[in-house]
Amino acid sequence: MNTLSRSAIARRRRTLAHTVLRDLTETGDVTVPVWWEEEIQREFGGLGGFLAELSRQWWTAYAAHLDALIELGVDDPSQAWDDVAAQMPRLRAVLDAYTDEASLAEAERRHCDVLRWTTRRESKPAA
């Protein structure tokens, strides 16, 4: 029996997402070409799963950058957004192109909820 670990699956998915984004950068497209559909279906269960992976990558990068800015005393979420969009322009363009996809909207909502919950928490005084 050949079962992959969760980390191996995650690495394989990140690699495929990176490859597709590189292809989109080379072609200038912002929507996934048909030649990727079969592999995306096999790996992610369809476009929705692929978009959820891209969304996860975006929000992970955004949250990390926002955290770094906060540590530096700059707590402007729009600055973090602009910086990450400049670092990951094709990924952001693809997510923007699929704004109306229900699966992406759900993933984006979950990430926004977590970010809102995280940023509203008050820090505890040091003991």
C-alpha positions in Angstrom: 0.0 0.0 0.0 1.4 3.3 -1.1 0.0 6.2 1.0 1.5 9.6 1.1 1.9 11.6 4.2 0.0 14.9 4.6 3.3 16.8 4.2 4.2 14.9 1.0 0.7 15.7 -0.4 1.1 19.4 0.6 4.5 19.6 -1.1 3.2 18.0 -4.3 0.2 20.4 -4.3 2.5 23.5 -3.7 4.8 22.3 -6.5 1.9 21.9 -8.9 0.4 25.3 -8.0 3.8 26.9 -8.5 4.2 25.2 -11.9 0.8 26.4 -13.0 1.5 29.9 -11.8 4.8 29.9 -13.6 3.1 28.8 -16.8 0.5 31.5 -16.4 3.2 34.1 -15.9 4.9 32.9 -19.2 1.6 33.0 -21.1 0.2 36.1 -19.5 -3.0 34.3 -18.7 -4.9 34.8 -15.4 -7.3 31.9 -15.9 -6.2 28.2 -15.9 -5.8 26.9 -19.4 -7.5 23.6 -20.4 -4.3 21.7 -20.6 -4.0 21.9 -16.8 -7.6 20.8 -16.0 -6.9 17.0 -15.8 -3.9 17.4 -13.5 -5.7 19.9 -11.3 -8.7 17.6 -11.2 -6.5 14.7 -10.2 -4.5 16.6 -7.5 -7.1 19.1 -6.1 -10.4 17.5 -7.0 -11.1 20.4 -9.5 -10.6 24.1 -9.9 -12.2 24.9 -6.5 -9.5 22.9 -4.7 -6.8 24.5 -6.7 -8.1 28.0 -6.0 -8.4 27.2 -2.3 -4.7 26.2 -2.4 -3.8 29.5 -4.1 -5.9 31.4 -1.5 -4.1 29.5 1.3 -0.7 30.5 -0.1 -1.9 34.2 -0.5 -3.2 34.5 3.0 -0.2 32.7 4.6 2.1 35.2 2.9 -0.1 38.2 3.7 -0.5 37.2 7.4 3.3 36.7 7.7 4.0 40.1 6.1 1.4 41.9 8.1 2.9 40.3 11.3 6.3 41.5 10.3 5.0 45.1 9.6 3.3 45.1 13.0 6.6 44.1 14.7 8.2 47.0 12.9 5.5 49.4 14.2 3.6 49.7 10.9 0.1 48.3 11.4 -1.4 49.2 8.0 -3.1 46.1 6.5 -3.3 47.8 3.1 0.5 48.3 3.1 0.9 44.5 3.7 -1.6 43.8 0.9 0.2 46.0 -1.6 3.6 44.6 -0.7 2.5 41.0 -1.0 0.6 41.8 -4.3 3.9 43.2 -5.6 5.8 40.0 -4.5 3.1 37.6 -5.9 1.5 39.5 -8.8 0.4 36.5 -10.8 -1.1 34.7 -7.8 -3.1 37.8 -6.9 -4.2 38.2 -10.5 -5.5 34.7 -10.7 -7.4 35.0 -7.4 -8.9 38.3 -8.7 -9.9 36.7 -12.0 -11.8 34.0 -10.1 -13.5 36.3 -7.6 -17.0 34.9 -8.4 -16.0 31.2 -7.9 -18.0 29.9 -4.9 -15.2 27.7 -3.6 -12.8 30.6 -3.6 -15.3 32.9 -1.9 -15.6 30.4 0.9 -11.9 30.0 1.3 -11.4 33.8 1.2 -14.1 34.2 3.8 -12.5 31.7 6.2 -9.1 33.4 5.9 -10.6 36.9 6.5 -12.5 35.6 9.5 -9.3 34.2 11.0 -7.4 37.4 10.3 -10.2 39.5 11.8 -10.3 37.3 14.9 -6.5 37.4 15.2 -6.1 41.1 14.9 -8.9 41.9 17.4 -7.3 39.9 20.2 -5.8 42.0 22.9 -2.3 41.1 23.9 -1.9 39.8 27.4 0.5 41.6 29.7 3.8 39.8 30.3 4.0 37.9 33.6 
